[in-house]
Amino acid sequence: MATSIYSQEALVWSDEFNIDGPIDSSKWFHQTQLPSGGNWYNNEVQHYTNRTDNAYVSDGTLKIVAKKETFADQGYNKQYTSARLNSKFAFTFGRIEVRAKLPTGVGTWPAIWMLGKNINEDGGYWDTEGFGTTNWPACGEVDIMEHWGKNQSFVQSAMHTPSSSGGTINHGGQSIATVSSQFHTYALEWTEEEMVFSVDDVVHYTYNPSPKDSSTWPFVADQYILLNIAIEPSIAGSFVQSTMEIDYVRVYQ
């Protein structure tokens, strides 16, 4: 079991998703600007939109909805839409908990993750605020939860830093049969020494590199939270739509 050094500490930021309607724009930013070239990374095939069709709050949960539909934006026609949310809150060290139920469908790729506030990424919230000084992966990326519809019962956590050349070599995960039928709590414990990842307090990966330098451990500066569903080129022809449902996002320090 994971024992949190933050369990008795303060809740410093959260969204409980208790107000029906659009996302809370004081807490979240819709990232919709395509990277140069017109496609999102990893050959993904979706447009991210700022519509309530793709992200809305109802009955106490946030719904991020990936849909099969023809959608034109920024000069590009795509056949799928989704949403990618950036938190307008960034922090260094703490515990983040996200209670979520995941989408289904071969080719869906939902994620709960973090990027360095300093990432140089046109169209990202913190870049538009003037903080974008550092390219990926030097900014650091923390994948708290990744799930692939082609591997329905498996969830993974991963780290991306210059020491991994951006590749996914630092990772761990666990099998959970009910990721899409029940809510589970995905958590990261981030201290000066390590990152500990768990689901429902069952730890499946710890990142504790030695030595710690800018190549292995850029995690001494603020990171922000991202919530999204990407669509892989391998998306099943039968896919119509699926939803990631999030009960809350909480950060403790």
N, C-alpha and C positions, 0 to 999 in steps of 0.2 A: 504494500500500500504506500501511496505517496503521502508524506507528511509535509505540510507546507509551513515554511518559516513565516509566510505571510498570512496564515489563517487567522491570526489574532490582530492583523493590521487593518489599516483603513481602506475602505472602498474609495478609490480616487476618481474613477470614471466608470460609467456604465450606461447602457441603454437597455431598458426592460421591454421596449416595444409595446407599450400599453395604450398608445393613442392611434386609433385607426386612421388610415390615409397614407399620404406619401411618407418617405423617410424623413426623419428629423434633420433638417438642413443645418441646424446648429451643431450637429454631431457628425454628419456624414456628407460626403461629396461624391457625386456621380462622375466617375472617370469614363469618358466616352471617346476622347481623341485617339484616333488610330496612330500607331507608330508609323514612321516614314516607310513607304512601300505599300501601305494600305492594308496590312494584315497584322493581327496580334501575333505574339511570339509562338513558337512551336507549331507553326502552320495552322493555328486555330482558325476557325471559319465563321466566328460570330461577330456581330456588331454588339457593342455595349451601348445601351440607351439610357436616357434619364426618365423614361416613361414609367407610369405606375403599372403598365402591363408587365414590366419586368422586375419591379421592386415596389413592394407596398407593405403596409402593416395592417393586420386585422386579427381580431380575437387573441391579442396578446403575443403575437409572433410576427417577425419579419419574414416575408416570403420573397426569395429571389427566384425568378422564373426564367428558365431557358425554354425558348419556343422555336418551332420550325415555322418560319414565315419570311416572305421576301421583304427586305427592308433596305432602303437606299439612304445613305448618309455619307457626307464628306466625299462625294463623288464615286462611291463604291456600292454596288449591289451585293448583298449577302443574303443567304437563305436561312440564317438563324439569328436570333437576338437573345440577349441576356443582360445582366447588370454586373457592374464592378464598383464596389463602394470603397472609398478611402475614409478612414477616421480623421476627423479634424482635431484629434488628440494624439500626442506622441509622448513616449515615456522611455526611461532607462531603468531597468531592473524592476521586478515585480512579478506578480502572478496574474495571468490572464485566463479566464474561464469563458467558454462559449458552449452553450447547450443547444444542440442542433440535431436535426433529422435531415438526412442526405437524399439527394435526388437519385433516380435510377435511369438506366438506358446506356447501352454500349456507346461510348464516345463522349459521354458527359464527364466533366472533370471539375468538380467543385473543390474549393479551397478556402481555408481559414488561415491567414498568413500575415506576415509582417515584412516591411521593407524599411531601410534606413530613411529617415526624414530627409537626408541629404541626397537622395537619389536624383540623378539628372535624367528625368523622364518627362518629356514634353506632354502636358495635359494632365499630369498627376497633381493632386491638390497641393502638396508641399512645394512642388516645382513652381506652380503658378504663384505661390506665396514668396518665392525668391530664395528657397533653400537648396535648389538643385545644383550641387557642386561636384558630385561624385558619381561615377559610372557604376553600373552593375557589373560584377558582383562585389566590388570594393565597398559598396554601401552596406552590404550584408543583407541576406534574406533568410527569414525563419518561417518554414512551412509547418505550422502547428498541426494542420490536418489537410491531407490531400486524399482524394478518393477518385478512383477510375471506375466508370460503369462496366468496363470490360473485366473488372476484378471485384465483383460486387461486395464481397464480405471482408475486404481488406482496407484498412486505413493506414496512412504513412505520415511520418514527420521527417523533415529533412532540413539540412543547413546548406546554404550556398555562400561561399567566401572565395577570395582570390586563391586560397590554397587548394580549392577543388576545381579551379579554372571554370567555375560556373556549373560544372557537372554535378550530378547527384550521386556523390560517393559517401556522404555522411548522412545516414538515414536509418530508421528503424520503424517497425509498425506492428500491428496485431490484427488478428482476424476477429470480426464481430459480425455475427449473422444478421443482427437486427439494425444495422446502421440506417436503413431507409424506412423502417417500420416503427422505430422507437427513438425517442430523444436520448442522446448520450452527451456527457460533459467532456469536452476536449480542453485540455489545460496545458499551459506552459509555465514552469517555474524558472525564472531568469534571475540568476545571481551574478556577482562578479566572477564566480568560478565556473559556472556550468549552466546548461540549459537542460531541463528535465521535462519530458513529454509524457502525457498520460491520457487515458480515456477512463472515465469513471474511477479515477484514482489508481488505476492499474498502469504502472510505468512500462513503456515499451522502448524508450530510447533516451540516452543521456549523451550530451555533447560536452566534452571537457578536454579540449586540446591542450597539448603542451609542446612547445612553449605557446604562450598567448601573445600574439602580435597582430599587426594590421592585416596580415595575410590569413590568419586563422581565427582571429577574434576581434572583428570590427564592432563588437557589440558592447561598446562603452559609450554609446551615444543614442539619441532618441530614435525609436522605431515607431511606425504607425501601423494600424490594422487594416487589412484588406479582406473583403468578403466577395466572392464571385463564383460563377459557374462558367468555365470555358467549354468550348465545343471542339472536339478533335475532328480531323478530317475523316476518321473512321466511324463517324456517327452513324448509327443504324438507320437504314432507309425508312424503317417503321416508326422512328422517333417523332413524336408530336410536341410534347412539352413535359417538363418535370421541374420540381420545386425543391430548393433547399430552404428549410424552415428553421428559424433561429429564435429561441425563446429569450435569450439574453446574451449580452456581452458585458463582462465585468473585469475591471483591472484593480488589483490590490497592491498596496505598497506598505 
